[in-house]
Amino acid sequence: MAKKKRKKGNILKNILLIFVILTLMLSAAAIGAVIKIVSEVPEIDVNILDNLKQSIEFYDKDGNPIANLHSGENRKIVTIKQIPKHMQYAYISIEDERFLKHHGVDIKRVFGAILANIKSGSKSQGGSTITQQLVRNYALTQKKSYVRKIQEMYLAIQIERKLSKDQILEAYLNTIYLGPNIYGVQEASRYYFDKDVEDVTIAEAAFIAAITQNPGIYNPYSKKNKENPDNYLSRQRIVLKKMFENGYISEAEYQNALNEDIVASLNKEKTKLTGNYSKYHWFIEAALDEIAEDFAKKYDMDEKDAKQKLKDGGYKVYLTIDTKLQEKAQEIIDNNKFYKGIPVKINKEKLKQNENAKPNPQAAAVVMDLNGEVRAIIGGRGLGAGSFNYAAGENAKMPPGSSIKPLTVYTPAIENRVVTPSTIINDSRDDAEAIEIYNKINKDWFPNNYDKRCVGPVTVRYALEQSKNTIATKILYRLGLDTSYNYATKKFGLSTIVKADKAYAALGLGQLTLGARPIEMAAAYTAFANNGIISSPILYTKVEDRNGNIVLEKSTTQRRAISEDTAFVMNQLLQSVVKNGLAKSADLGAMPTGGKTGTTENNLDGWFVGFTPYYTCAVWVGSTREPEVSYIKVSSLNVTPIWKAIMLEAHRGLPIKQFSKPEGVVEAVICAQSGKLATENCPNKYVEYYLSGTEPTEYCDIHSLPNPVPNDEQNIENNNGTNEENTNDENNNDENTGNTDQGQTNTQGNGQSNGNNQGNSNNIPPTR
């Protein structure tokens, strides 16, 4: 019997021993597993805020925030001092009541979560503290597993040893996901309540804390929650109750918060940064390209990397944009009334093949002040963010037509004293000079005027007013291609001019190989309004990092392009184009306005580039050259009304200002017909301006007789070098008229020529 008892006792001992050994082995294995899991924990940089992606913010010319941009995480980092206490306590109350007491892991919550998961058979309860959530959001994945939980707890303890509670809470409140691409309480406050986090009420703070658990389910803008907001309101009330129970708000504050109409606050119209990027994307995208280029040069890095760093680095960019003008200009460019009557034919088969077809005609505009600060950029109509920018894109190069003539023909000819404004040149295609040019040009080419009409001898002023291609070519011939090319590239800074453009059709009529960019054309014309000083366009003035340190600064670059005297003479000539020439529909009334039209070969493009004492503006309307566009016909007459509408907005409220005549410019009363000093007998006189020493010294020899014989067939210019009998030739153009301008045509005679060489005499072909 005793033997049996001993045997039974030994079996129990062995079983117990085996159990102890197994327990120790399992414990060792568990400990080993934990050690292995912990050893694989990634190192965590406690400078958490410095490593968070943060949106780039854009400010207007007056320093007002207008938009932000991000690459996946829309975040604006704020300090713990900027976050109101009731926002902090809302999170502590609902997410981690013992946050201020534990050391990273709340043991009570952990065991509570374990029991809850055992009962439910799931991993739904995590028991994570705010510190653990910070670790998970910052350094780990969101995937639920016991491995991640062990790593999370370990790192939370390490973080608590290195950071204060304020630092942890600050990092957490800047890290959390709170809506569609919304990260951190600052952007959440802007997105939901259109205010900075420091201004949110207790009720609003409770709402933001409430949705943290699941921003998708509690999204107040979902169809389900719009129909029945009780889903998120009940959660918000739980947060408020917790805040009250924990003593963070008084009973009065609690009741006031419950009574606050949070639904109305969530649904009021937003006025801050949210959604603004799309309104200003043309300007912002162009500015970001410029900033990335400057940033890359300064910090010796790749331009692409520089742009990404800017987007994620929390930088502040101060733009030169006038947001009101930008918005108004976009409205004008988008207005279909300006494009009525422009014939466009679309190949429907090719259109089906092009999923990203652009509206035709397209249009673009740039407005800049005379110091070079760009105020508005409209890169197209009917196009969204990321689209091709026809105004300021690197490849936005369209033939400028006759709008280039002031830069390449008239200005260099005036400054080099090749001609004066009253020089008489024969508007003819069959006189000796035309034939000489025709015989010397490689392609045996001499241009026709837009209306295929020549009117005989005219003044240079009149030729510019009426955009006479024959006269421009003759002046360019006298001036020389080298001088013209030098002015285009070096004086006026047109970067798109290439050596192949050293030709009459290119420099004289704007048939450039690559074309011209509207933003560069607007910059070039600043010389005419700014005493010969050209201003390079800038889109921003400074860039600050997230700590407020200036990392980039940009000021306007100005240089003398032409003399002050030449600038004034050209200024007056270009004002005449608006007052008396082809650009009458661009007239701004009492505000001095000058500029030049441009229409290109086959009427694919229409331009107007002009200036006032305040701004320059370039507007282009034309074909996208997409394969589905089989035909389009645009003229400068389609452009000047757009230009005027934009510039009226730009000058709203500005006082009338006049241009001042420099001492080096002299005046003379001129006979409109002879271009010489007027006599008592000259019927049409006007005041002309000259570089000192180039003014005429001879008196009119046409009207010197006491009783000049009237010539009914003559059409005499009126006071400012224009004809009283204007005929509208808007529809008198065809595909063979070359780089020309459509509009009002005048005829001018001087009594010495029949003034009507309309045909292609001497077998000289028209421009194509």
Residue pairs with C-beta under 8 A, 6 or more apart in sequence:
34 150
37 147
37 150
37 151
38 150
38 151
38 154
40 151
41 151
41 154
41 155
42 139
42 140
44 135
44 138
44 139
44 155
44 158
44 159
45 51
46 159
46 162
46 163
48 134
48 138
48 171
48 175
49 77
49 170
49 171
49 174
51 138
52 73
52 75
52 77
52 138
52 174
52 175
52 183
53 70
53 71
53 72
53 73
53 75
53 183
53 312
54 70
54 73
54 75
54 76
54 77
54 312
54 313
54 314
54 546
55 68
55 69
55 70
55 73
55 74
55 75
55 76
55 187
55 311
55 314
56 68
56 69
56 70
56 310
56 311
56 312
56 313
56 314
56 315
56 316
56 317
57 65
57 67
57 68
57 76
57 273
57 314
57 315
57 316
57 317
58 65
58 66
58 67
58 68
58 69
58 280
58 284
58 287
58 317
58 319
59 65
59 66
59 316
59 317
59 318
59 319
60 66
60 319
60 321
60 322
60 323
61 319
61 320
61 321
61 322
61 373
61 375
63 318
64 323
65 272
65 273
66 273
66 276
66 280
66 319
66 321
66 323
67 273
67 276
67 277
67 279
67 280
67 284
68 74
68 76
68 273
68 276
68 277
69 277
69 284
69 288
69 311
70 181
70 311
70 312
71 308
71 311
71 312
72 181
73 181
73 183
73 312
74 181
74 182
74 183
74 187
74 191
75 174
75 183
75 184
75 186
75 187
75 314
76 184
76 186
76 187
76 190
76 314
77 174
77 184
77 186
77 314
77 546
78 173
78 174
78 184
78 185
78 186
78 197
78 198
79 170
80 88
80 166
80 167
80 169
80 170
80 173
82 186
82 196
82 197
82 198
83 170
83 173
83 185
83 197
83 198
84 197
84 198
84 200
84 205
85 248
86 202
86 205
86 243
86 248
86 249
87 173
87 185
87 197
87 200
87 205
87 208
87 209
88 169
88 173
89 243
89 246
89 248
89 249
90 202
90 205
90 206
90 208
90 209
90 239
90 243
90 248
91 130
91 169
91 172
91 173
91 209
91 212
92 99
92 100
92 130
92 169
92 246
92 248
93 209
93 239
93 242
93 243
93 245
93 246
93 248
94 209
94 210
94 212
94 238
94 239
94 242
95 130
95 133
95 209
95 212
96 106
96 129
96 130
96 131
96 133
97 242
97 246
98 106
98 108
98 109
98 129
99 129
99 130
99 131
99 165
99 169
100 165
102 129
103 157
103 160
104 129
104 131
104 132
104 153
104 156
104 157
104 158
104 159
104 160
105 129
105 131
105 132
105 153
105 156
105 157
106 127
106 129
109 127
109 128
109 129
110 127
110 153
112 125
112 127
113 125
113 126
113 127
114 127
116 124
116 125
117 123
117 124
117 125
123 144
123 145
126 144
126 149
128 136
128 152
129 156
130 168
130 169
130 172
131 156
131 159
131 160
131 168
131 172
132 152
132 153
132 156
133 172
133 176
134 156
134 159
134 168
134 171
134 172
134 175
135 152
135 155
135 156
135 159
136 142
136 148
136 152
137 172
137 175
137 176
137 177
138 171
138 175
139 155
140 148
140 151
140 152
140 155
141 148
159 168
160 168
163 171
173 184
173 185
174 183
174 184
174 185
174 186
175 183
175 184
176 183
176 184
176 185
176 212
177 183
177 215
178 184
178 185
178 187
178 188
178 191
178 208
178 211
178 212
178 215
179 188
179 191
179 192
179 211
179 215
179 219
182 188
182 191
182 215
185 197
185 208
186 196
186 197
188 197
188 208
189 195
189 196
189 197
189 199
189 200
189 204
189 208
190 196
190 272
190 273
190 274
191 274
192 204
192 207
192 208
192 220
192 266
193 200
193 204
193 265
193 266
194 268
194 269
194 270
194 271
194 272
194 274
195 272
200 208
201 257
201 260
202 240
202 243
202 249
202 253
202 256
202 257
203 236
203 240
203 256
203 257
203 258
203 260
203 262
203 265
204 260
204 262
204 265
206 236
206 237
206 239
206 240
206 243
206 257
207 232
207 236
207 239
207 262
207 266
209 239
210 218
210 232
210 235
210 236
210 238
210 239
211 218
211 219
211 232
211 235
213 235
217 231
218 225
218 231
218 232
218 235
219 225
219 232
220 226
220 229
220 232
220 263
220 266
220 267
221 266
224 231
225 231
225 232
229 263
233 262
233 263
236 262
237 258
240 249
240 254
240 257
240 258
241 254
243 249
243 254
244 250
244 251
244 253
244 254
249 257
277 284
277 385
278 384
278 385
279 323
279 326
279 327
279 330
280 321
280 323
280 326
281 384
281 385
281 386
282 326
282 330
282 377
282 378
282 379
282 380
282 389
282 391
282 392
283 319
283 321
283 326
283 374
283 376
283 377
283 539
284 319
285 379
285 385
285 386
285 389
286 377
286 379
286 389
286 391
286 392
286 393
286 519
286 539
287 317
287 319
287 321
287 539
287 540
288 307
288 310
288 317
289 307
289 394
290 538
290 539
290 540
291 310
291 317
291 539
291 540
291 543
291 552
292 303
292 304
292 306
292 307
292 310
293 303
293 306
294 552
294 554
295 301
295 306
295 309
295 310
295 543
295 551
295 552
296 302
296 303
296 305
296 306
298 551
298 552
299 306
301 309
310 317
310 543
313 545
313 546
314 545
314 546
315 543
315 544
315 545
315 546
315 551
316 543
316 544
316 545
316 548
317 540
317 542
317 543
318 540
318 541
318 542
318 543
318 544
319 539
319 540
319 541
320 373
320 374
320 375
320 538
320 539
320 540
320 541
321 374
321 375
321 376
321 539
322 367
322 375
322 376
322 650
324 649
325 367
325 375
325 376
325 646
325 649
325 650
326 375
326 376
326 377
326 378
328 646
328 649
329 365
329 367
329 376
329 378
329 646
329 649
330 378
332 338
332 642
332 645
332 646
332 649
333 363
333 364
333 365
333 378
333 380
333 381
333 642
334 381
334 382
338 363
338 621
338 638
338 641
338 642
338 645
339 361
339 363
339 621
339 638
341 638
342 361
342 621
342 632
342 633
342 634
342 638
343 631
343 632
343 633
344 360
344 361
344 629
344 631
344 632
345 629
345 630
345 631
345 632
346 360
346 628
346 629
346 630
347 627
347 628
347 629
347 630
348 628
350 627
350 628
351 357
351 628
353 627
353 628
354 626
354 627
354 628
357 626
357 628
358 380
358 382
358 383
358 387
358 388
358 624
358 626
359 381
359 382
359 383
360 623
360 624
360 626
360 629
360 632
361 621
361 622
361 623
361 624
361 632
361 634
361 638
362 380
362 381
362 390
362 621
362 622
362 623
362 624
363 378
363 380
363 381
363 390
363 619
363 620
363 621
363 622
363 642
364 378
364 379
364 380
364 389
364 390
364 391
364 396
364 518
364 619
364 620
365 376
365 377
365 378
365 391
365 518
365 617
365 618
365 619
365 620
365 642
365 643
365 646
366 374
366 376
366 377
366 378
366 391
366 392
366 518
366 519
366 521
366 522
366 537
366 617
366 618
367 374
367 375
367 376
367 522
367 615
367 616
367 617
367 646
367 647
367 650
368 374
368 375
368 519
368 522
368 523
368 526
368 535
368 537
368 615
368 616
368 617
369 375
369 614
369 615
370 526
370 529
370 530
370 535
370 611
370 613
370 614
370 615
370 616
371 535
371 556
371 558
372 523
372 526
372 535
372 536
372 537
372 538
372 556
372 557
372 558
373 537
373 538
373 541
373 556
374 519
374 537
374 538
374 539
375 615
375 650
376 646
376 650
377 389
377 391
377 392
377 519
377 539
378 391
379 387
379 388
379 389
379 390
379 391
379 392
379 393
379 396
380 387
380 388
380 389
380 390
380 391
388 395
388 396
389 396
390 396
390 398
390 518
390 620
391 517
391 518
391 519
391 618
391 620
392 517
392 518
392 519
393 517
396 517
396 518
396 519
397 496
397 512
397 514
397 515
397 516
397 517
398 515
398 516
398 518
398 600
398 605
398 620
398 622
399 510
399 511
399 512
399 515
399 516
399 600
399 601
399 604
399 605
399 739
400 510
400 512
400 515
400 516
400 521
400 598
400 600
400 605
400 607
400 609
401 509
401 510
401 597
401 598
401 599
401 600
401 605
401 606
401 607
401 636
401 739
401 740
401 741
402 467
402 469
402 472
402 509
402 510
402 596
402 597
402 598
402 599
402 607
402 636
402 739
402 740
402 741
403 510
403 521
403 596
403 597
403 598
403 607
403 608
403 609
403 618
404 488
404 507
404 509
404 510
404 512
404 516
404 598
405 464
405 467
405 472
405 508
405 509
405 510
405 596
406 464
406 525
406 528
406 570
406 573
406 574
406 596
407 487
407 488
407 491
407 492
407 494
407 524
408 476
408 484
408 485
408 487
408 488
408 507
408 508
409 472
409 475
409 476
409 479
409 484
409 507
409 508
410 460
410 464
410 472
410 475
410 570
410 573
411 487
411 491
411 562
411 566
411 570
412 418
412 479
412 483
412 484
412 486
412 487
412 491
413 419
413 460
413 475
413 476
413 478
413 479
414 420
414 421
414 566
414 569
414 570
414 691
415 562
415 563
415 566
415 691
416 479
416 483
417 691
417 694
418 475
418 478
418 479
419 425
419 460
419 475
419 478
420 460
420 688
420 690
420 691
420 694
420 695
420 696
421 459
421 460
421 461
421 569
421 572
421 573
421 688
421 689
421 690
422 459
422 460
422 461
422 670
422 675
422 676
422 688
422 690
422 696
423 459
423 460
423 675
424 457
424 458
424 459
424 674
424 675
424 750
425 457
425 458
425 460
425 463
425 471
425 474
425 475
426 433
426 434
426 456
426 457
426 458
426 474
426 753
427 449
427 454
427 455
427 456
427 457
427 458
427 463
427 468
427 470
427 471
427 748
427 755
427 757
428 434
428 454
428 456
428 470
428 753
428 757
429 446
429 448
429 454
429 470
429 757
429 760
429 761
429 762
429 764
430 757
430 761
430 762
430 764
431 757
433 474
433 477
434 446
434 470
434 474
434 762
434 764
435 762
435 764
436 477
437 446
437 473
437 474
437 477
437 504
438 444
438 445
438 446
438 762
438 764
441 504
444 765
445 504
445 505
445 765
445 767
446 470
446 473
446 764
446 765
447 469
447 470
447 473
447 504
447 505
447 508
447 509
447 738
447 739
447 766
447 767
448 469
448 470
448 736
448 737
448 738
448 740
448 760
448 766
448 767
449 467
449 468
449 469
449 470
449 737
449 740
450 467
450 469
450 599
450 729
450 732
450 733
450 737
450 738
450 740
450 741
450 742
451 729
451 732
451 733
451 737
451 740
451 745
452 732
452 737
452 758
452 766
453 745
453 747
453 756
453 758
454 470
454 755
454 756
454 757
454 758
455 715
455 746
455 747
455 748
455 749
455 755
455 756
456 748
456 749
456 750
456 753
456 754
456 755
456 756
456 757
457 748
457 749
457 750
457 752
457 753
457 755
458 466
458 468
458 471
458 748
459 672
459 675
459 717
459 721
460 471
460 475
460 573
461 573
461 576
461 688
461 721
462 468
462 717
462 721
462 722
462 746
462 748
463 471
463 472
464 573
464 574
464 576
464 577
464 581
464 596
465 576
465 577
465 580
465 581
465 582
465 721
465 722
465 746
466 581
466 582
466 744
466 745
466 746
467 581
467 582
467 596
467 597
467 740
467 741
467 743
469 508
469 509
469 738
469 739
469 740
469 767
472 508
472 509
473 504
473 508
473 509
476 484
476 504
476 507
476 508
477 504
481 502
481 503
481 504
481 507
482 502
484 507
484 508
485 497
485 501
485 502
485 507
488 494
488 497
488 501
488 507
489 495
489 497
491 527
491 534
491 561
491 562
492 524
492 527
492 534
492 561
493 520
493 523
493 524
493 534
493 536
493 561
494 516
494 520
494 521
494 524
495 517
495 520
496 512
496 514
496 515
496 516
496 517
496 520
497 512
497 514
498 513
498 514
500 506
500 513
501 507
501 512
501 513
505 511
505 738
505 739
505 767
506 512
506 513
509 738
509 739
509 740
509 767
510 516
510 598
510 600
510 739
511 600
511 601
511 738
511 739
518 618
518 619
518 620
519 537
519 618
520 537
521 607
521 609
521 618
522 537
522 609
522 616
522 617
522 618
523 534
523 535
523 536
523 537
523 616
524 534
524 561
524 609
525 595
525 609
525 610
525 611
525 616
525 618
526 533
526 534
526 535
526 611
526 616
527 533
527 534
527 561
527 562
527 567
528 567
528 570
528 571
528 574
528 594
528 611
529 571
529 594
529 611
529 612
529 613
529 616
529 659
530 567
531 564
531 567
531 568
531 662
532 560
532 561
532 562
532 563
532 564
532 565
532 566
532 567
533 558
533 559
533 560
533 561
534 558
534 559
534 560
534 561
535 556
535 557
535 558
536 556
536 557
536 558
538 554
538 555
538 556
538 557
540 552
540 554
541 553
541 554
541 555
542 550
542 552
542 553
542 554
543 550
543 551
543 552
543 553
544 550
544 551
545 551
562 570
563 664
563 691
564 662
564 664
565 662
565 664
565 665
565 691
565 692
566 691
568 659
568 661
568 662
568 665
568 689
569 665
569 689
569 690
569 691
571 594
571 611
571 659
572 594
572 689
573 594
574 594
574 595
574 596
574 610
574 611
575 592
575 593
575 594
576 594
576 720
576 721
577 583
577 594
577 595
577 596
577 597
578 584
578 586
578 587
578 593
578 594
578 595
578 610
579 587
579 720
580 720
580 721
580 722
581 722
581 743
581 744
582 597
582 636
582 741
582 742
582 743
582 744
583 595
583 596
583 597
583 608
583 610
583 636
583 640
583 743
584 640
584 744
585 637
585 640
585 641
585 644
586 593
586 595
586 608
586 610
586 640
586 641
586 643
586 644
586 647
587 593
587 644
588 612
588 644
588 647
588 648
588 651
590 656
591 612
591 613
591 651
591 654
591 656
591 657
592 612
592 613
592 656
592 657
592 658
592 659
593 610
593 611
593 612
593 647
594 610
594 611
594 612
595 608
595 609
595 610
595 611
595 643
596 608
596 609
596 610
597 606
597 607
597 608
597 636
597 639
597 640
597 741
597 743
598 605
598 606
598 607
598 608
598 609
598 636
598 739
598 741
599 605
599 606
599 607
599 634
599 635
599 636
599 733
599 739
599 740
599 741
599 742
600 606
600 607
600 622
600 739
601 738
601 739
601 767
601 768
602 735
603 632
603 633
603 634
603 635
603 733
603 735
604 622
604 623
604 625
604 632
604 634
605 620
605 621
605 622
605 623
605 634
606 620
606 621
606 622
606 634
606 635
606 636
606 637
606 638
606 639
607 618
607 619
607 620
607 621
607 636
607 639
608 618
608 619
608 636
608 639
608 640
608 642
608 643
609 616
609 617
609 618
609 619
610 616
610 617
610 643
610 647
611 617
612 647
612 651
612 657
613 657
613 658
613 659
614 650
614 651
614 654
614 657
615 647
615 650
615 651
617 643
617 646
617 647
617 650
619 639
619 642
619 643
619 646
620 639
621 634
621 638
621 639
621 642
622 632
622 634
623 629
623 632
623 634
635 730
635 733
635 741
635 742
635 743
636 741
636 742
636 743
637 730
637 742
637 743
661 667
661 689
664 691
664 692
665 689
665 690
665 691
665 692
666 689
666 690
666 691
666 692
666 695
667 687
667 688
667 689
667 690
668 677
668 687
668 688
668 690
668 695
668 696
669 677
669 678
669 685
669 686
669 687
669 688
670 676
670 677
670 678
670 685
670 686
670 687
670 688
670 696
671 677
671 678
671 679
671 682
671 684
671 685
671 700
671 702
671 703
672 682
672 684
672 685
672 686
672 716
672 717
672 718
672 719
672 721
673 682
673 684
673 700
673 702
673 703
673 716
673 717
673 748
673 749
673 750
673 751
674 682
674 700
674 701
674 702
674 703
674 750
675 696
676 696
676 698
676 699
676 700
676 701
677 696
677 697
677 698
677 699
677 700
678 685
678 699
678 700
679 699
679 700
679 703
679 704
681 700
681 703
681 704
681 705
681 706
681 708
682 700
682 702
682 703
683 703
683 716
684 716
684 717
684 718
684 719
685 719
686 717
686 719
686 720
686 721
688 695
702 708
702 750
702 751
702 752
711 749
711 751
713 749
714 749
714 750
714 751
715 723
715 725
715 746
715 747
715 748
715 749
716 723
716 748
716 749
717 723
717 746
717 748
718 724
722 746
723 746
723 747
723 748
725 746
725 747
726 744
726 745
726 746
727 744
727 745
728 743
728 744
729 742
729 743
729 744
729 745
730 742
730 743
732 742
733 740
733 742
736 766
736 767
736 768
737 766
737 767
738 766
738 767
738 768
739 767
740 767
747 755
747 756
748 755
749 755
760 766
